[in-house]
Amino acid sequence: MINSKGEIGFRDEEMFMTQKLLLESEGIQFNTEKSLPLKSYLWHIDSEIY
């Protein structure tokens, strides 16, 4: 779960680290220990299709 600030939303340390490791395994790169560049990972609808 990523919040609107681009941070992992879990407060529990174990859940936080599990989520971070899963995201990193999918190629997500973090700006800091706790946040990622949210704009880099936004999904944009192709306007030509719709």
Distance bins in CASP14 RR format, pairs under 12 A and 6 or more apart:
PFRMAT RR
TARGET T0000
AUTHOR 0000-0000-0000
RMODE 2
METHOD distances of the structure
MODEL  1
1 7 0 0 0 0 1 0 0 0 0 0 0
1 8 1 0 0 1 0 0 0 0 0 0 0
1 9 1 0 1 0 0 0 0 0 0 0 0
1 10 1 0 0 1 0 0 0 0 0 0 0
1 11 0 0 0 0 0 1 0 0 0 0 0
1 12 0 0 0 0 0 1 0 0 0 0 0
1 15 0 0 0 0 1 0 0 0 0 0 0
1 16 0 0 0 0 0 1 0 0 0 0 0
1 18 0 0 0 0 0 1 0 0 0 0 0
1 19 1 0 0 1 0 0 0 0 0 0 0
1 20 0 0 0 0 0 1 0 0 0 0 0
1 22 0 0 0 0 0 1 0 0 0 0 0
1 23 0 0 0 0 0 1 0 0 0 0 0
2 8 1 0 0 1 0 0 0 0 0 0 0
2 9 1 0 0 1 0 0 0 0 0 0 0
2 10 0 0 0 0 0 1 0 0 0 0 0
2 16 0 0 0 0 0 1 0 0 0 0 0
2 19 0 0 0 0 1 0 0 0 0 0 0
2 20 0 0 0 0 0 1 0 0 0 0 0
2 22 0 0 0 0 0 1 0 0 0 0 0
2 23 0 0 0 0 1 0 0 0 0 0 0
2 28 0 0 0 0 1 0 0 0 0 0 0
2 30 0 0 0 0 0 1 0 0 0 0 0
2 34 0 0 0 0 0 1 0 0 0 0 0
2 35 0 0 0 0 1 0 0 0 0 0 0
2 36 1 0 0 1 0 0 0 0 0 0 0
2 37 0 0 0 0 0 1 0 0 0 0 0
2 38 1 0 0 1 0 0 0 0 0 0 0
2 41 0 0 0 0 1 0 0 0 0 0 0
2 42 0 0 0 0 0 1 0 0 0 0 0
3 9 1 0 1 0 0 0 0 0 0 0 0
3 10 0 0 0 0 1 0 0 0 0 0 0
3 11 0 0 0 0 0 1 0 0 0 0 0
3 19 0 0 0 0 0 1 0 0 0 0 0
3 34 0 0 0 0 0 1 0 0 0 0 0
3 35 0 0 0 0 1 0 0 0 0 0 0
3 36 0 0 0 0 0 1 0 0 0 0 0
3 38 0 0 0 0 1 0 0 0 0 0 0
4 35 0 0 0 0 0 1 0 0 0 0 0
4 38 1 0 0 1 0 0 0 0 0 0 0
4 39 0 0 0 0 0 1 0 0 0 0 0
4 42 0 0 0 0 0 1 0 0 0 0 0
5 31 0 0 0 0 0 1 0 0 0 0 0
5 32 0 0 0 0 0 1 0 0 0 0 0
5 34 0 0 0 0 1 0 0 0 0 0 0
5 35 1 0 0 1 0 0 0 0 0 0 0
5 36 0 0 0 0 1 0 0 0 0 0 0
5 37 0 0 0 0 0 1 0 0 0 0 0
5 38 1 0 0 1 0 0 0 0 0 0 0
6 23 0 0 0 0 0 1 0 0 0 0 0
6 28 0 0 0 0 0 1 0 0 0 0 0
6 30 0 0 0 0 1 0 0 0 0 0 0
6 31 0 0 0 0 1 0 0 0 0 0 0
6 32 0 0 0 0 0 1 0 0 0 0 0
6 34 0 0 0 0 1 0 0 0 0 0 0
6 35 1 0 1 0 0 0 0 0 0 0 0
6 36 1 0 1 0 0 0 0 0 0 0 0
6 37 0 0 0 0 1 0 0 0 0 0 0
6 38 1 0 1 0 0 0 0 0 0 0 0
6 39 0 0 0 0 1 0 0 0 0 0 0
6 40 0 0 0 0 0 1 0 0 0 0 0
6 41 0 0 0 0 1 0 0 0 0 0 0
6 42 0 0 0 0 0 1 0 0 0 0 0
7 16 0 0 0 0 1 0 0 0 0 0 0
7 19 0 0 0 0 0 1 0 0 0 0 0
7 20 0 0 0 0 0 1 0 0 0 0 0
7 23 0 0 0 0 0 1 0 0 0 0 0
7 30 0 0 0 0 1 0 0 0 0 0 0
7 31 0 0 0 0 1 0 0 0 0 0 0
7 32 0 0 0 0 1 0 0 0 0 0 0
7 33 0 0 0 0 1 0 0 0 0 0 0
7 34 1 0 1 0 0 0 0 0 0 0 0
7 35 1 0 1 0 0 0 0 0 0 0 0
7 36 1 0 0 1 0 0 0 0 0 0 0
7 37 0 0 0 0 0 1 0 0 0 0 0
7 38 0 0 0 0 1 0 0 0 0 0 0
8 15 0 0 0 0 1 0 0 0 0 0 0
8 16 1 0 1 0 0 0 0 0 0 0 0
8 17 0 0 0 0 1 0 0 0 0 0 0
8 18 0 0 0 0 1 0 0 0 0 0 0
8 19 1 0 1 0 0 0 0 0 0 0 0
8 20 1 0 1 0 0 0 0 0 0 0 0
8 21 0 0 0 0 0 1 0 0 0 0 0
8 22 0 0 0 0 0 1 0 0 0 0 0
8 23 1 0 0 1 0 0 0 0 0 0 0
8 24 0 0 0 0 0 1 0 0 0 0 0
8 28 0 0 0 0 0 1 0 0 0 0 0
8 30 0 0 0 0 1 0 0 0 0 0 0
8 32 0 0 0 0 0 1 0 0 0 0 0
8 33 0 0 0 0 1 0 0 0 0 0 0
8 34 1 0 0 1 0 0 0 0 0 0 0
8 35 0 0 0 0 1 0 0 0 0 0 0
8 36 0 0 0 0 1 0 0 0 0 0 0
8 38 0 0 0 0 0 1 0 0 0 0 0
9 15 0 0 0 0 1 0 0 0 0 0 0
9 16 1 0 0 1 0 0 0 0 0 0 0
9 19 1 0 0 1 0 0 0 0 0 0 0
9 20 0 0 0 0 0 1 0 0 0 0 0
9 23 0 0 0 0 0 1 0 0 0 0 0
9 34 0 0 0 0 1 0 0 0 0 0 0
9 35 0 0 0 0 0 1 0 0 0 0 0
9 36 0 0 0 0 0 1 0 0 0 0 0
10 16 1 0 1 0 0 0 0 0 0 0 0
10 17 0 0 0 0 1 0 0 0 0 0 0
10 18 0 0 0 0 1 0 0 0 0 0 0
10 19 1 0 1 0 0 0 0 0 0 0 0
10 20 0 0 0 0 1 0 0 0 0 0 0
10 22 0 0 0 0 0 1 0 0 0 0 0
10 23 0 0 0 0 0 1 0 0 0 0 0
10 34 0 0 0 0 0 1 0 0 0 0 0
11 19 0 0 0 0 0 1 0 0 0 0 0
11 34 0 0 0 0 0 1 0 0 0 0 0
12 18 0 0 0 0 1 0 0 0 0 0 0
12 19 0 0 0 0 1 0 0 0 0 0 0
13 19 0 0 0 0 0 1 0 0 0 0 0
13 20 0 0 0 0 0 1 0 0 0 0 0
13 34 0 0 0 0 0 1 0 0 0 0 0
14 20 0 0 0 0 0 1 0 0 0 0 0
14 21 0 0 0 0 0 1 0 0 0 0 0
15 21 0 0 0 0 0 1 0 0 0 0 0
15 22 0 0 0 0 0 1 0 0 0 0 0
16 22 0 0 0 0 0 1 0 0 0 0 0
16 23 0 0 0 0 0 1 0 0 0 0 0
16 30 0 0 0 0 0 1 0 0 0 0 0
16 33 0 0 0 0 1 0 0 0 0 0 0
16 34 0 0 0 0 1 0 0 0 0 0 0
17 23 0 0 0 0 0 1 0 0 0 0 0
17 24 0 0 0 0 0 1 0 0 0 0 0
17 33 0 0 0 0 0 1 0 0 0 0 0
17 34 0 0 0 0 0 1 0 0 0 0 0
18 24 0 0 0 0 0 1 0 0 0 0 0
18 25 0 0 0 0 0 1 0 0 0 0 0
19 25 0 0 0 0 0 1 0 0 0 0 0
19 26 0 0 0 0 0 1 0 0 0 0 0
19 28 0 0 0 0 0 1 0 0 0 0 0
19 30 0 0 0 0 0 1 0 0 0 0 0
19 34 0 0 0 0 0 1 0 0 0 0 0
19 36 0 0 0 0 0 1 0 0 0 0 0
20 26 0 0 0 0 0 1 0 0 0 0 0
20 27 0 0 0 0 0 1 0 0 0 0 0
20 28 0 0 0 0 1 0 0 0 0 0 0
20 29 0 0 0 0 0 1 0 0 0 0 0
20 30 1 0 0 1 0 0 0 0 0 0 0
20 32 0 0 0 0 0 1 0 0 0 0 0
20 33 0 0 0 0 1 0 0 0 0 0 0
20 34 0 0 0 0 1 0 0 0 0 0 0
20 35 0 0 0 0 0 1 0 0 0 0 0
20 36 0 0 0 0 1 0 0 0 0 0 0
21 27 0 0 0 0 0 1 0 0 0 0 0
21 28 0 0 0 0 0 1 0 0 0 0 0
21 30 0 0 0 0 0 1 0 0 0 0 0
22 28 0 0 0 0 1 0 0 0 0 0 0
23 29 0 0 0 0 1 0 0 0 0 0 0
23 30 0 0 0 0 1 0 0 0 0 0 0
23 34 0 0 0 0 0 1 0 0 0 0 0
23 35 0 0 0 0 0 1 0 0 0 0 0
23 36 1 0 0 1 0 0 0 0 0 0 0
23 41 0 0 0 0 1 0 0 0 0 0 0
24 30 1 0 0 1 0 0 0 0 0 0 0
24 33 0 0 0 0 0 1 0 0 0 0 0
24 36 0 0 0 0 1 0 0 0 0 0 0
26 36 0 0 0 0 0 1 0 0 0 0 0
26 41 0 0 0 0 0 1 0 0 0 0 0
27 36 0 0 0 0 0 1 0 0 0 0 0
27 40 0 0 0 0 0 1 0 0 0 0 0
27 41 0 0 0 0 1 0 0 0 0 0 0
28 35 0 0 0 0 0 1 0 0 0 0 0
28 36 1 0 1 0 0 0 0 0 0 0 0
28 37 0 0 0 0 1 0 0 0 0 0 0
28 38 0 0 0 0 0 1 0 0 0 0 0
28 40 0 0 0 0 1 0 0 0 0 0 0
28 41 1 0 0 1 0 0 0 0 0 0 0
29 35 0 0 0 0 0 1 0 0 0 0 0
29 36 1 0 0 1 0 0 0 0 0 0 0
29 37 1 0 0 1 0 0 0 0 0 0 0
29 38 0 0 0 0 0 1 0 0 0 0 0
29 40 0 0 0 0 1 0 0 0 0 0 0
29 41 0 0 0 0 1 0 0 0 0 0 0
30 36 1 0 1 0 0 0 0 0 0 0 0
30 37 0 0 0 0 1 0 0 0 0 0 0
30 38 0 0 0 0 0 1 0 0 0 0 0
30 40 0 0 0 0 0 1 0 0 0 0 0
30 41 0 0 0 0 0 1 0 0 0 0 0
31 37 1 0 1 0 0 0 0 0 0 0 0
31 38 0 0 0 0 1 0 0 0 0 0 0
31 39 0 0 0 0 0 1 0 0 0 0 0
31 40 0 0 0 0 1 0 0 0 0 0 0
31 41 0 0 0 0 0 1 0 0 0 0 0
35 41 0 0 0 0 0 1 0 0 0 0 0
36 42 0 0 0 0 0 1 0 0 0 0 0
44 50 0 0 0 0 0 1 0 0 0 0 0
END
